[in-house]
Structures are given as C-alpha cells and as structure tokens.
Amino acid sequence: MTNRAAAFDALAPGYDEDGSHSALAETLVAGLPPAAATTATLTVLDVATGTGAAAFAALRHLDPAHVVAVDVSEAMIDRARESAAMADPAGRISWQRAPGIPAPAAARSVDLVLCASALHFLGRAALHDWLRVLRPGGRAAFTLTAAGYFRPSGAFAELVAPDLPIPADEQQAADLALAAGFREVVARRHEVTGDRPRVVFLVYAVAPA
C-alpha cells in the first residue's frame, strides 16, 4: 500500500515547476461569485493545499480574515510556508499538516472550502465533511479532471478514491455535489493548456441554510 504522505513528500520539490496547478487554483478562486467575498470576517479552509496555490489565490481575490490550509504532506506545507514569507506577510494563513478528512475545523466554523486538484484522492467523504464544517449558506469550490484526461500513474494511481466517479461532463461533476447534499451547484468546463493539456470541471456549491 502506497504511503500517501510519503508519495506527496517526494513530489513536493518539483511541484511548482508545473505551473498548471497554480493556474488552475487561481481560476477556481477567481470564478467564485461576488457573494462569496461579502463577509468581512471570511474564514476559508483550503483542503489538500499542496504548496498553497488556492490559499494564496484566496488572499488575492477574497481578502479573507483567516485561511486554514491543510495538507497531509509536510514537505508540501514546508514549501508553502517558504512562499508565504512573500505572499502572506500579514500571516493570515495557518498551515497545518493533517489529513483532509476529517478537516481540522469545527462544525459550522468555515465560510468557504477550497479544494483544487485533490478531490479524486479524498473521495465522497470529503464532500460530506465540507458540509460539516461549513456554516449554513457557506460555499465549496473544487476541481475535477474530466474522464478521458484523468491518467494517474504509479503510486498515485493507488491513491485515487475508488468511490468517486470521474465525471465526463458538467452535469456529472455537479451531480457529485448534489448527491452529497449541496444546493445551487454550478459546474463549468475549463481547458488547461501547456505541457499537459486537459479538461477540468470547476464546481461551485452552497451548503444548505
């Protein structure tokens, strides 16, 4: 059985060389509706933060009061902390090495959950955990690579959650959030260019009031 933390620790040194990860996180956060940023005390949880791309994007686009950024890999968190010296001089991001499920957040304590490029490793349980931590009416935003472009290999293929079907279209991507209990779900198709072109779905959902 592949050790999850060790696999991502090994990936960390060169993770930011593939700029598509940070670009996708930026696109995900920038696509949030304006209502997601109307709370002066906005609290954000970035699940499986990696080197922090979505957490840093939240600072730029949403101006939150606080971001909790979580990843199972200590090496990923270390690289994120290095970047935070420049990207987060006010120290609004708290970096935590912890599993994504359950997230290290109290029930109904978070306004926004972000998860870029990682839900396929977490599975359906993550969606239900996000409903636990979100305040009524809070939002979740996540990405999923489209079927036909999703080709994990080696150790990472073993880490893919078996209970999460990889969507082929926007409706299938939205259905994952709807089935978990989210409402007002919107899924958008996004094309990633560069060395590894692929199609990704950006999914935005609201926790029940």
Secondary structure, 3 states (H helix, E strand, C coil): CCCHHHHHHHHHHHHHHCCHHHHHHHHHHHCCCHHHHCCCCCEEEEECCCCCHHHHHHHHHHCCCEEEEEECCHHHHHHHHHHHHHHCCCCCEEEEECCCCCCCCCCCCEEEEEECCCHHHHCHHHHHHHHHHEEEEEEEEEEEECCCCCCCCCHHHHHCCCCCCCCCCHHHHHHHHHHHCCEEEEEEEEEECCCCCEEEEEEEEECCC
